[in-house]
Amino acid sequence: MKISRIFDALVNLSTAIVNRLIHCLMIATFVYLTGCTKASDEDAQLENTLFLINLPANRWIKYHHLKDDDWWRQSHAGLAYDSTRGSLLVFGSDTHGQDWDNVVHEFMPRQREWVHHGVKSTPNTYKVNSEGQRVAGATDLAPWASHTYDGVEYDPIRDNLVIVASPSHNPINKQIPGLKSDAIWLYGMDKEKWSIFETQSGNAPGNYFGAAMAYDEVNDRFFICKEGLWLLEFQNKNLRKIGSAPNCLHRTLAFDSRRGFLYIFGSYKGTCVVSRYKAGVFLDEYAEWEEIAPTGDDCTPYSSVPVAFDKKVGVFLLVVDQPKIPADPKTKSAATLVYDPQINTYEKLLDSQAPTVGMNFMMAWDSVHEVFFLLTGDWKNGMTVWVLRLEASQKP
């Protein structure tokens, strides 16, 4: 009898200890998160944090909507995840003579708020500097409004947003004389100021239009796909070409940090095939890209596509627009595919239909809350932030 009571007491104690540890962990996480942001309402932030970590699995949930604003999602823009603050950073413009957006837009999930870093540079401030590089701004310099596609990444070591892009579609090019070249732009998140990366190697692609970029956090290096594959290393101010690569226009370059492979998703005309490149610690200049046709669930060929890598599960998530239904052409949706690089398969999430995404390079995996964020919308219906928590295969 006494042994039974002692056993029950130990079980109750163990349960209490576990619950206390979970509670302390949640508090510690919240303290860490709020300490890294411009927090104004801690109760709301805690509520949002608990909402994110308790999401139902494998479903897109509408998390925030911005309507009737003077800013919306630009389909030619890109997105990066700021792992220091746990926020989403958007930069890029549709240009074509209609939009001059060269501002960094930051979405803070814990506050459910957008913050805009500065104001747009007016066209009369666009010029070419003494180095022949395109610069804008009356006082502090900034890049021209540009199509950025997948040329937007975050550098957690130096706390910079990195932009590799070209304003080739900006019509102001024809109005400004002088040699024009593309710079790699850095936006310092702490000081909220732009600067130009000065490479000591003297090497660079002819231009960065349609370039795609991915960050290898294991080795602190950036890969750029443009007229070949380039390696950008900030620690030694080096930019060098390391081999060939497919044309990355309208494509997404992503890094598998678990296995050390680069992947290219999409094509200009649409595909389900992926390209793979082994990115070793000591890079082989003669390494070849592999073209891989995944098996598994059916895939609708896709062009530009939002892609992000789940570092916890070790898979990629893609959102692919589906064909119109002849019987109901007004019904439009997108399928969510899990690409498992370990077994080279697509798996369609059954309960995760999303609205159509169009040209979209705006999805990221949030390593703090362990969820995916997807941005959709346009000038007609504003900007919507969706969130999804991925669990292991739902198939038996």
Helices and strands as residue ranges (DSSP letters): H 2-35, H 42-53, E 61-66, E 78-82, E 87-91, E 104-108, E 113-117, G 123-125, E 127-128, E 134-135, E 152-155, E 160-163, G 171-175, E 185-188, E 193-196, E 212-216, E 221-225, E 229-233, E 238-243, E 252-256, E 261-265, E 274-278, E 290-292, E 295-296, E 307-310, E 315-321, E 334-340, E 345-348, E 363-366, E 371-378, E 382-388
